């Protein structure tokens, strides 16, 4: 008995009204080539011709919002190039390179990491030790489209000459340890 009741309740579920309305409207379009069909006329008023769609979207949302969504190209972002200003010959961006705002942070970070690695290897080659290294990435907002992008970076490295403790004489004896007894 319970099984029959559950089948009856399944059959009593009504479909979503919006979906039925859509199917009915589409059926009218498919089955009728008559432009005087009222279903076709009501749907036809909602369809915007392809050549007018962008203008309608600009009126509704504004050009800046369309640029943020990527529907309209931002001239400022399209013309932005990155060039390395350092004297380090072994890094990227020696020639002007165009990067999208979405990829700028990753590529600028990777570029600054190249500087970190090169400075560390230069210090080793000169028998110096790296005391400190820091990388700073700058972020900006495009004034035309409002997208955030990485506008550059700076790598700072501090090195000092290595001290030779194994050959230290009396002048360094006790200089490396302060202790109270």
LOSERO-648630 format. One record per residue: x, y, z of N, C-alpha, C in turn. Coordinates in steps of 0.001 Angstrom, whole numbers, plus 500000, padded with zeros to 6 digits. Layout:
BEGIN
XYZXYZXYZ/...
END
This chain:
BEGIN
500819498807500000500000500000500000500868501263500000/501929501253500781502779502439500843503429502708499502/503746501686498772504390501853497473503457502561496507/502218502264496498501241502908495611501138504395495948/501145504725497228501062506129497633502270506919497152/503460506313497212504647507044496769504624507250495260/504096506304494487503989506474493044502997507581492722/501883507637493425500906508703493197501502510068493519/502328510169494563502921511457494903503957511873493860/504658510919493256505601511251492192504858511783490979/503760511189490624502998511661489467502369513031489701/502185513416490950501553514702491231502555515858491241/503852515590491085504857516663491038504681517423489737/504600518753489848504399519581488659505749520101488181/505931520189486876507188520717486349507304522223486622/508511522728486528508765524149486760508059524956485676/507351525991486088506548526778485153507419527459484116/508553528037484523509428528741483590509935527842482480/510263526610482825510765525677481833509680525326480828/508440525112481313507328524823480401507056525993479479/507130527203480020506891528392479200507945528485478093/509204528208478455510282528245477482510073527198476389/509722525965476812509502524902475832508341525233474910/507265525801475462506110526170474645506498527248473644/507235528246474101507650529328473210508559528799472113/509493527940472454510408527384471457509660526490470479/508653525756470963507865524904470085507139525761469059/506649526919469494505980527831468572506920528350467510/508170528584467873509152529083466902509512527982465918/509690526769466411510088525668465544508979525291464568/507757525288465051506650524793464235506016525845463346/506405527085463492505710528111462738506699528984461992/506497529101460725507268530037459929506483531322459752/505333531415460390504446532562460251504907533689461167/505311534858460642505766535952461482504637536600462271/503367536310461933502239536889462662501875536068463889/502581534977464127502332534140465285502636534950466549/501690535086467504501919535905468699503074535391469577/503246534069469630504365533536470412505686533964469789/505777533897468486506991534273467777507236535768467907/506193536565467857506330538009467969506842538407469351/506358537767470423506813538132471768508263537728471992/508670536606471442510063536171471564510942537065470694/510484537392469520511248538212468587511576539583469137/510743540112470019511014541419470606512156541342471610/512434540179472154513484540007473148514833539688472514/514844539247471280516087538886470616516687540143469991/517940540418470347518626541599469836519494541158468660/519431541881467548520293541539466405521771541566466813/522537540712466194523933540528466591524751541818466514/524503542643465510525283543868465351524919544951466368/523821544782467108523396545773468103523654545316469544/524129544100469737524271543538471086525294544287471935/526441544589471366527489545258472126527041546653472562/526381547371471666525864548693472015524832548621473130/523971547623473078522966547460474119523624547127475462/524629546265475442525339545935476674526067547150477242/526647547991476365527310549215476827526312550137477502/525113550240476929524074551084477532523631550537478886/523553549217479007523075548602480248524122548627481359/525358548261481030526371548054482054527487549094482069/527688549788480986528794550734480877530004550079480252/530818550888479603531969550356478875533037549789479821/533212550407480986534227549922481930533903548515482413/532628548237482692532235546896483143532475545870482040/532221546241480801532469545312479686533957545049479517/534784546062479766536234545863479698536700544952480825/536117545101482016536485544234483132536101542785482857/534994542579482156534549541219481829535298540644480640/536063541478479926536811541008478773536018540999477483/534836541607477473534027541652476257534494542745475313/535102543798475867535665544886475077537134544988475465/538011545129474480539436545185474761539806546531475376/540624546491476407541133547698477061542404548115476318/542403549311475777543556549781474999544790549954475888/544593550380477122545722550578478034546392549245478364/545611548240478697546174546920479016546799546277477782/546193546503476619546717545901475393548059546507474993/548304547763475374549556548416474970550621548402476064/550317547865477238551278547849478351552391546842478065/553646547298478198554794546407478005555681546442479241/556445545388479421557352545250480552558775545168480017/559692545945480632561100545939480246561934545927481519/562961545071481554563853545014482711564810546195482655/564934546906483772565798548077483817567120547824484505/567431546583484829568673546293485553569814546033484567/571017545907485123572187545579484307572480544080484336/571549543297484823571692541844484907571352541239483541/572334540704482814572066540233481449571339538899481366/571267538148482446570714536795482381569262536682482793/568480537739482638567074537684483052566163537989481871/564886537712482074563894537947481028563542539437480931/562721539770479973562200541125479744563284542133479349/564336541685478687565342542626478191564792543409476997/563876542819476271563170543536475208561735543758475683/561067544821475218559689545075475664558784543867475407/558094543437476446557239542261476375555846542618476842/554854542193476071553467542466476431552923541288477242/552289541605478378551746540587479275550328540997479651/549428540033479711548052540331480122548023540652481610/547042541432482065546950541750483498546802540502484370/546113539489483856545901538263484624547200537498484854/548115537549483899549365536789483993550515537622484555/550311538916484757551415539802485120552054539441486460/551258539117487473551840538835488792552753537614488733/552302536565488089553106535337488014554406535575487243/554323536307486133555521536511485314556492537498485950/555984538544486581556878539489487264557534538801488466/556792537983489196557370537238490319558473536287489843/558226535601488748559237534687488202560476535468487747/560263536641487162561376537484486719562230537921487919/561575538350488984562314538780490180563046537598490812/562488536405490722563166535206491231564441534933490429/564436535256489140565654535129488335566749536029488902/566372537261489290567344538165489900567888537584491212/567025536991492028567441536399493302568484535311493049/568199534431492114569118533320491812570442533854491262/570380534830490363571607535388489773572461536102490821/571841536858491698572594537557492749573254536563493694/572560535494494016573120534473494900574320533783494234/574198533468492953575318532810492255576485533780492055/576207535070491830577283536061491723578033536178493050/577307536143494152577947536224495473578843535014495711/578373533829495344579192532621495500580444532703494634/580312533213493419581458533310492519582495534305493041/582072535324493750582977536338494293583412536012495722/583082534799496195583421534341497541582844535280498607/581572535636498400580843536475499347579645535678499847/579103536082500989577916535409501501576730536373501437/575557535812501173574339536610501109573840536815502534/573736538075502913573243538406504250571719538476504233/571158539137503206569699539286503118569287539473501662/568121538960501345567522539187500027566036539449500230/565502540388499462564069540668499524563555540991498132/562317540653497912561648540947496643560382541722496961/560167542785496221558963543599496381558265543656495026/556988543274494997556180543309493775555177544446493926/555080545291492913554170546427492944552896546094492182/551765546464492751550462546243492114549837547587491776/549098547631490681548396548839490250547028548456489718/546200549464489514544867549293488941544829550060487628/544386549414486579544277550068485275543187551151485362/543500552373484980542497553440485070541362553288484063/541615552559482988540602552425481942539600551316482228/540105550140482645539198548997482844539052548584484309/539942549040485174539832548720486593540422547385486989/541128546696486093541739545413486439543028545640487221/543279544775488193544526544817488951545610544102488159/546810544658488186547938544037487496549210544352488260/550240543563488033551539543800488637552286544791487769/552707545900488369553351546955487587554872546899487661/555428545925488344556877545789488385557333545195489700/558650545163489871559197544604491087560630545048491314/561090544870492544562456545222492924563023544076493757/564255543686493448564963542689494244566147543376494910/566271543219496203567392543804496945568217542665497542/569532542762497380570438541740497915571559542436498677/571829541949499867572943542451500670573934541317500858/575198541582500491576232540559500626577381541117501451/578194540233501964579403540605502708580472539568502404/581711539970502584582798539014502331582780537939503408/583101536731502983583116535609503925584314535753504847/584102535426506107585203535469507064585780534068507194/587064533997507237587770532717507333588085532453508802/587281531627509442587466531351510860588469530239511133/588684529382510162589569528257510438591032528690510595/591407529802510000592780530293510119592870531469511099/591863531637511907591834532802512794592928532703513846/593568533802514064594632533857515067594080534367516385/594928534919517171594564535396518506593596536573518441/593615537331517336592737538509517240591254538131517199/590928536910516724589530536480516675589162535540517808/590127535141518575589875534203519666588928534844520688/587781534222520894586789534737521826585854535774521231/586106536220520021585277537254519401583942536684518911/583850535394518772582650534805518232581688534308519299/582067534417520577581240533890521650581290534805522842/580155535209523310580058535981524537579336535108525548/579945534854526665579348534012527674579766534448529048/578847534275530002579176534517531403579336533180532089/580303533092532956580542531848533666580140531994535102/
END
